[in-house]
Amino acid sequence: MSNNKPSKKNGKKLAKEFTPDEVKRMLKNVEIEIDPAALLKKSADMWNEYEASSPAKKKALVDDLNKKLEQASAIVTLENHYLLAETLDSKKYRTFLIEVTDQLIAEYECKTTSEKMLAQTAGWAYCRMIEYGYKLNSITRIDFLSSEKNGYYSVLSKEVDRCARQYLSAINTLKHFKQPALKVSFKANNAFVAQNQQINSKTKDKSEAQNNVGQ
């Protein structure tokens, strides 16, 4: 059974006993280094210190500042595609990934976060397809055959196909996002619409009137 008496530690009474809810509330206000806001603030402080320092001190600060800025650059990866480019092996593929993604964003006029992510996915899949295709082309030049070579060839072929499907899926989804909404309107008097059927009372009344005249 719990009591409200102050807790003791090493024989001393604690001024206040923290509850789990209070600890949770305090943790929400703690600046974690990977938090974007805290990281940008730290980068700004270091940059300001660097700019205000003497040339000799700048040399001591420049390495730490560059590391912090490199860490912070991930925050704008939707704009510069930094993290995505690092997943590719060759620098030339990274450069091409950034360029082709920027072109896709411009072509489809991507404004929202999800649209930019789809453009990045399409650019990434396309560049990976080229990268795997280059490796596949290189292995076919080897004259000898082996089970290891055949296994590697099979893996590369599947990866090329997978990247092609991922590219098409991302592009088709992006196209779907950018399509204008379909607007349907009905203008009729007392129109009853059922599956594969439409009855317009105005047309029906007119037909009945004509039959009565004929009689």
BAKOLNU-461675 format. One record per residue (C-alpha): residue in three letters; z, y, x. Coordinates in nm, 4 decimals. Example, Ala and Ser with C-alpha at 12.3 -4.5 7.8 and 13.67 -1.06 7.14 Angstrom:
// BAKOLNU-461675
> r | w | v | u
> Ala | 0.7800 | -0.4500 | 1.2300;
> Ser | 0.7140 | -0.1060 | 1.3670;
***
This chain:
// BAKOLNU-461675
> r | w | v | u
> Met | 0.0000 | 0.0000 | 0.0000;
> Ser | -0.1024 | 0.3360 | 0.1457;
> Asn | 0.1292 | 0.6354 | 0.1833;
> Asn | 0.0821 | 1.0068 | 0.2403;
> Lys | 0.2976 | 1.0306 | 0.5490;
> Pro | 0.1311 | 1.1840 | 0.8584;
> Ser | -0.0033 | 0.9278 | 1.1050;
> Lys | 0.1630 | 0.8845 | 1.4386;
> Lys | 0.0076 | 0.8352 | 1.7790;
> Asn | 0.2208 | 0.7706 | 2.0863;
> Gly | 0.5236 | 0.8575 | 1.8793;
> Lys | 0.3893 | 1.2020 | 1.7803;
> Lys | 0.2960 | 1.3187 | 1.4349;
> Leu | -0.0655 | 1.4231 | 1.3798;
> Ala | -0.1138 | 1.7673 | 1.2302;
> Lys | -0.3912 | 1.6305 | 1.0063;
> Glu | -0.5319 | 1.2911 | 0.9283;
> Phe | -0.9128 | 1.2994 | 0.8939;
> Thr | -1.0727 | 1.1001 | 0.6159;
> Pro | -1.4122 | 0.9259 | 0.6429;
> Asp | -1.5657 | 1.1886 | 0.4134;
> Glu | -1.4425 | 1.4721 | 0.6367;
> Val | -1.5830 | 1.3008 | 0.9456;
> Lys | -1.9166 | 1.2524 | 0.7669;
> Arg | -1.9243 | 1.6210 | 0.6726;
> Met | -1.8523 | 1.7288 | 1.0304;
> Leu | -2.1186 | 1.4969 | 1.1718;
> Lys | -2.3814 | 1.6645 | 0.9538;
> Asn | -2.3190 | 1.9889 | 1.1420;
> Val | -2.3357 | 1.8374 | 1.4906;
> Glu | -2.6447 | 1.9400 | 1.6859;
> Ile | -2.8089 | 1.6189 | 1.8052;
> Glu | -3.0452 | 1.6588 | 2.1000;
> Ile | -3.3326 | 1.4853 | 1.9215;
> Asp | -3.2946 | 1.7093 | 1.6155;
> Pro | -3.6016 | 1.9391 | 1.6093;
> Ala | -3.4052 | 2.2552 | 1.5325;
> Ala | -3.1494 | 2.1893 | 1.8081;
> Leu | -3.4221 | 2.0911 | 2.0531;
> Leu | -3.6226 | 2.4081 | 1.9890;
> Lys | -3.3101 | 2.6210 | 2.0248;
> Lys | -3.2236 | 2.4563 | 2.3564;
> Ser | -3.5814 | 2.5032 | 2.4788;
> Ala | -3.5743 | 2.8710 | 2.3828;
> Asp | -3.2412 | 2.9235 | 2.5612;
> Met | -3.3701 | 2.7567 | 2.8771;
> Trp | -3.6947 | 2.9546 | 2.8665;
> Asn | -3.5085 | 3.2824 | 2.8246;
> Glu | -3.2834 | 3.1925 | 3.1156;
> Tyr | -3.5881 | 3.1064 | 3.3251;
> Glu | -3.7613 | 3.4375 | 3.2468;
> Ala | -3.4485 | 3.6377 | 3.3301;
> Ser | -3.3853 | 3.4594 | 3.6601;
> Ser | -3.4817 | 3.5566 | 4.0112;
> Pro | -3.7802 | 3.3839 | 4.1771;
> Ala | -3.5458 | 3.1647 | 4.3790;
> Lys | -3.3520 | 3.0491 | 4.0728;
> Lys | -3.6731 | 2.9917 | 3.8770;
> Lys | -3.7686 | 2.7184 | 4.1230;
> Ala | -3.4406 | 2.5405 | 4.0449;
> Leu | -3.4879 | 2.5742 | 3.6697;
> Val | -3.8583 | 2.4990 | 3.6299;
> Asp | -3.8315 | 2.1171 | 3.6394;
> Asp | -3.5608 | 2.1006 | 3.3719;
> Leu | -3.7507 | 2.3518 | 3.1589;
> Asn | -4.0732 | 2.1520 | 3.1788;
> Lys | -3.8920 | 1.8328 | 3.0810;
> Lys | -3.7354 | 2.0032 | 2.7824;
> Leu | -4.0658 | 2.1550 | 2.6728;
> Glu | -4.2384 | 1.8184 | 2.7063;
> Gln | -3.9719 | 1.6654 | 2.4855;
> Ala | -4.0079 | 1.9468 | 2.2323;
> Ser | -4.3869 | 1.9190 | 2.2251;
> Ala | -4.3518 | 1.6069 | 2.0080;
> Ile | -4.2378 | 1.8368 | 1.7252;
> Val | -4.5895 | 1.9778 | 1.6875;
> Thr | -4.7693 | 1.6463 | 1.7300;
> Leu | -4.9416 | 1.6926 | 1.3918;
> Glu | -5.1130 | 1.9935 | 1.5460;
> Asn | -5.1751 | 1.8818 | 1.9063;
> His | -5.1819 | 1.4990 | 1.8517;
> Tyr | -4.9684 | 1.4619 | 2.1649;
> Leu | -4.7756 | 1.1451 | 2.0758;
> Leu | -5.0820 | 0.9760 | 1.9294;
> Ala | -5.2889 | 1.0386 | 2.2421;
> Glu | -5.0233 | 0.8794 | 2.4626;
> Thr | -5.0792 | 0.5426 | 2.2927;
> Leu | -5.4206 | 0.5114 | 2.4603;
> Asp | -5.4564 | 0.3839 | 2.8162;
> Ser | -5.7253 | 0.6063 | 2.9611;
> Lys | -5.7039 | 0.9855 | 2.9783;
> Lys | -6.0667 | 1.0186 | 2.8703;
> Tyr | -5.9866 | 0.8316 | 2.5486;
> Arg | -5.6870 | 1.0603 | 2.4939;
> Thr | -5.9081 | 1.3669 | 2.5287;
> Phe | -6.1633 | 1.2171 | 2.2898;
> Leu | -5.8896 | 1.1272 | 2.0391;
> Ile | -5.7672 | 1.4875 | 2.0272;
> Glu | -6.1220 | 1.6182 | 1.9845;
> Val | -6.2325 | 1.3719 | 1.7150;
> Thr | -5.9084 | 1.4190 | 1.5199;
> Asp | -5.9502 | 1.7968 | 1.5255;
> Gln | -6.3062 | 1.7538 | 1.3982;
> Leu | -6.1902 | 1.5264 | 1.1152;
> Ile | -5.9218 | 1.7767 | 1.0144;
> Ala | -6.1841 | 2.0524 | 1.0079;
> Glu | -6.4422 | 1.8383 | 0.8250;
> Tyr | -6.2058 | 1.7369 | 0.5448;
> Glu | -6.0146 | 2.0673 | 0.5486;
> Cys | -5.6812 | 1.8910 | 0.5913;
> Lys | -5.3933 | 2.1170 | 0.4926;
> Thr | -5.1052 | 1.8913 | 0.3933;
> Thr | -4.9002 | 1.6661 | 0.6197;
> Ser | -5.0333 | 1.3471 | 0.4611;
> Glu | -5.3951 | 1.4599 | 0.5022;
> Lys | -5.3416 | 1.5386 | 0.8714;
> Met | -5.1712 | 1.2028 | 0.9227;
> Leu | -5.4674 | 1.0250 | 0.7646;
> Ala | -5.7069 | 1.2151 | 0.9919;
> Gln | -5.4958 | 1.1141 | 1.2922;
> Thr | -5.4948 | 0.7514 | 1.1775;
> Ala | -5.8728 | 0.7521 | 1.1413;
> Gly | -5.9228 | 0.9148 | 1.4826;
> Trp | -5.6758 | 0.6777 | 1.6469;
> Ala | -5.8369 | 0.3667 | 1.4952;
> Tyr | -6.1847 | 0.4827 | 1.5965;
> Cys | -6.0791 | 0.5488 | 1.9575;
> Arg | -5.8956 | 0.2164 | 1.9761;
> Met | -6.2100 | 0.0438 | 1.8507;
> Ile | -6.4071 | 0.2009 | 2.1364;
> Glu | -6.1369 | 0.1148 | 2.3883;
> Tyr | -6.1246 | -0.2507 | 2.2837;
> Gly | -6.5043 | -0.2595 | 2.2677;
> Tyr | -6.5229 | -0.1432 | 2.6299;
> Lys | -6.2830 | -0.4181 | 2.7391;
> Leu | -6.4808 | -0.6706 | 2.5362;
> Asn | -6.8020 | -0.5636 | 2.7042;
> Ser | -6.6418 | -0.5969 | 3.0485;
> Ile | -6.5212 | -0.9524 | 2.9942;
> Thr | -6.8642 | -1.0753 | 2.8860;
> Arg | -6.9956 | -0.9893 | 3.2336;
> Ile | -6.7799 | -1.2607 | 3.3918;
> Asp | -6.9976 | -1.5593 | 3.4805;
> Phe | -6.7437 | -1.8408 | 3.4593;
> Leu | -6.5864 | -1.9770 | 3.1407;
> Ser | -6.2266 | -2.0774 | 3.0806;
> Ser | -5.9853 | -2.1294 | 2.7937;
> Glu | -5.7946 | -1.8156 | 2.9016;
> Lys | -6.1126 | -1.6085 | 2.8965;
> Asn | -6.2133 | -1.7444 | 2.5565;
> Gly | -5.8668 | -1.6676 | 2.4177;
> Tyr | -5.8772 | -1.3128 | 2.5511;
> Tyr | -6.2292 | -1.2682 | 2.4129;
> Ser | -6.1085 | -1.3838 | 2.0708;
> Val | -5.8146 | -1.1410 | 2.0744;
> Leu | -6.0347 | -0.8455 | 2.1694;
> Ser | -6.2911 | -0.9319 | 1.9010;
> Lys | -6.0203 | -0.9413 | 1.6343;
> Glu | -5.8780 | -0.6095 | 1.7526;
> Val | -6.2203 | -0.4427 | 1.7329;
> Asp | -6.2604 | -0.5679 | 1.3752;
> Arg | -5.9067 | -0.4622 | 1.2844;
> Cys | -5.9549 | -0.1096 | 1.4201;
> Ala | -6.2830 | -0.0780 | 1.2288;
> Arg | -6.1055 | -0.1749 | 0.9042;
> Gln | -5.8203 | 0.0654 | 0.9741;
> Tyr | -6.0687 | 0.3454 | 1.0356;
> Leu | -6.2584 | 0.2805 | 0.7128;
> Ser | -5.9361 | 0.2510 | 0.5145;
> Ala | -5.8041 | 0.5832 | 0.6468;
> Ile | -6.1362 | 0.7634 | 0.5888;
> Asn | -6.1745 | 0.6289 | 0.2350;
> Thr | -5.8170 | 0.7257 | 0.1509;
> Leu | -5.8728 | 1.0722 | 0.2935;
> Lys | -6.1915 | 1.1087 | 0.0863;
> His | -5.9960 | 1.0030 | -0.2220;
> Phe | -5.7320 | 1.2672 | -0.1490;
> Lys | -5.9953 | 1.5390 | -0.1208;
> Gln | -6.1876 | 1.4495 | -0.4368;
> Pro | -6.1424 | 1.7009 | -0.7200;
> Ala | -5.9390 | 1.5808 | -1.0137;
> Leu | -6.1431 | 1.4331 | -1.2985;
> Lys | -6.1227 | 1.6503 | -1.6103;
> Val | -6.2038 | 1.4956 | -1.9489;
> Ser | -6.2037 | 1.6918 | -2.2718;
> Phe | -6.2854 | 1.5936 | -2.6305;
> Lys | -6.4099 | 1.8451 | -2.8863;
> Ala | -6.4359 | 1.6919 | -3.2318;
> Asn | -6.2951 | 1.7227 | -3.5790;
> Asn | -6.0637 | 1.4343 | -3.6608;
> Ala | -6.2021 | 1.2159 | -3.3828;
> Phe | -6.0494 | 0.8695 | -3.3538;
> Val | -6.1058 | 0.7118 | -3.0155;
> Ala | -6.0448 | 0.3420 | -2.9619;
> Gln | -6.1653 | 0.1011 | -2.6985;
> Asn | -6.5463 | 0.1193 | -2.6883;
> Gln | -6.5470 | 0.2993 | -3.0224;
> Gln | -6.5517 | 0.6560 | -3.1537;
> Ile | -6.5576 | 0.7592 | -3.5188;
> Asn | -6.6207 | 1.1220 | -3.6001;
> Ser | -6.5265 | 1.2124 | -3.9555;
> Lys | -6.7555 | 1.5166 | -3.9585;
> Thr | -7.0605 | 1.3022 | -3.8817;
> Lys | -6.9487 | 1.0446 | -4.1350;
> Asp | -6.9082 | 1.3037 | -4.4122;
> Lys | -7.2534 | 1.4448 | -4.3409;
> Ser | -7.4081 | 1.0976 | -4.3640;
> Glu | -7.2356 | 1.0286 | -4.6954;
> Ala | -7.3544 | 1.3640 | -4.8349;
> Gln | -7.7144 | 1.2803 | -4.7489;
> Asn | -7.6865 | 0.9414 | -4.9210;
> Asn | -7.5506 | 1.1060 | -5.2358;
> Val | -7.8433 | 1.3503 | -5.2446;
> Gly | -8.0883 | 1.0640 | -5.2126;
> Gln | -7.9297 | 0.8879 | -5.5081;
***
